[in-house]
Amino acid sequence: MARGWESKSVESQQSEPQSATGKRQLTAEEQERARRREGLELSRGRIVRELETARSEVHRAALENALKFLDEELAK
């Protein structure tokens, strides 16, 4: 019984129009751009964490180059 109730609740939430929540639907291009930005931000966070613990100068330099690249991509 709880399963049926939950399914109906989810179904009704999904069927609500986007305008009711105040959000507009994104185009496919906007969705792709948002996914790419999120991926870049996650990668940047990982690089920053690795940079904090990097001991080798070569590894640190590679991470700094990666961070510079990600920052340039995010600026676009």
C-alpha positions as CSV (number, residue, x, y, z in Angstrom):
1,M,0.0,0.0,0.0
2,A,2.8,2.5,0.8
3,R,4.4,1.7,-2.5
4,G,1.3,2.6,-4.4
5,W,0.9,5.9,-2.5
6,E,4.5,6.8,-3.1
7,S,4.2,6.1,-6.8
8,K,1.2,8.3,-7.1
9,S,2.9,11.1,-5.2
10,V,5.9,10.9,-7.5
11,E,3.7,10.8,-10.5
12,S,1.8,13.9,-9.5
13,Q,5.0,15.8,-8.8
14,Q,6.4,14.9,-12.2
15,S,3.2,15.9,-13.9
16,E,3.1,19.4,-12.4
17,P,3.8,22.0,-15.0
18,Q,7.2,23.7,-14.8
19,S,5.7,27.1,-14.5
20,A,4.1,26.2,-11.2
21,T,7.5,25.8,-9.6
22,G,8.8,29.0,-11.1
23,K,11.5,27.3,-13.3
24,R,11.6,27.3,-17.0
25,Q,12.6,24.2,-19.0
26,L,16.2,24.4,-20.3
27,T,17.0,23.8,-24.0
28,A,19.1,20.8,-24.9
29,E,22.1,23.1,-25.4
30,E,21.6,24.8,-22.0
31,Q,21.3,21.3,-20.3
32,E,24.6,20.2,-22.0
33,R,26.3,23.4,-21.0
34,A,25.1,23.0,-17.4
35,R,26.3,19.3,-17.3
36,R,29.7,20.3,-18.8
37,R,30.1,23.2,-16.2
38,E,29.2,20.8,-13.4
39,G,31.8,18.3,-14.6
40,L,34.4,21.0,-14.8
41,E,33.6,22.3,-11.3
42,L,33.8,18.7,-9.9
43,S,37.2,18.2,-11.6
44,R,38.4,21.5,-10.3
45,G,37.5,20.6,-6.8
46,R,39.3,17.3,-7.1
47,I,42.4,19.0,-8.5
48,V,42.4,21.6,-5.6
49,R,42.2,18.8,-3.0
50,E,45.0,16.9,-4.7
51,L,47.1,20.0,-4.9
52,E,46.8,20.5,-1.2
53,T,48.5,17.2,-0.5
54,A,50.9,17.0,-3.5
55,R,54.5,16.5,-2.4
56,S,56.3,16.1,-5.7
57,E,57.1,19.3,-7.6
58,V,56.4,17.6,-10.9
59,H,53.0,16.4,-9.7
60,R,52.3,19.8,-8.3
61,A,53.2,21.5,-11.6
62,A,50.9,19.1,-13.5
63,L,48.1,19.8,-11.1
64,E,48.6,23.6,-11.4
65,N,48.5,23.3,-15.2
66,A,45.3,21.2,-15.0
67,L,43.8,23.8,-12.6
68,K,44.7,26.7,-15.0
69,F,43.1,24.8,-17.9
70,L,39.9,24.1,-15.9
71,D,39.7,27.8,-14.8
72,E,40.0,28.9,-18.5
73,E,37.3,26.5,-19.5
74,L,35.0,27.7,-16.8
75,A,35.6,31.3,-17.8
76,K,34.3,30.6,-21.3
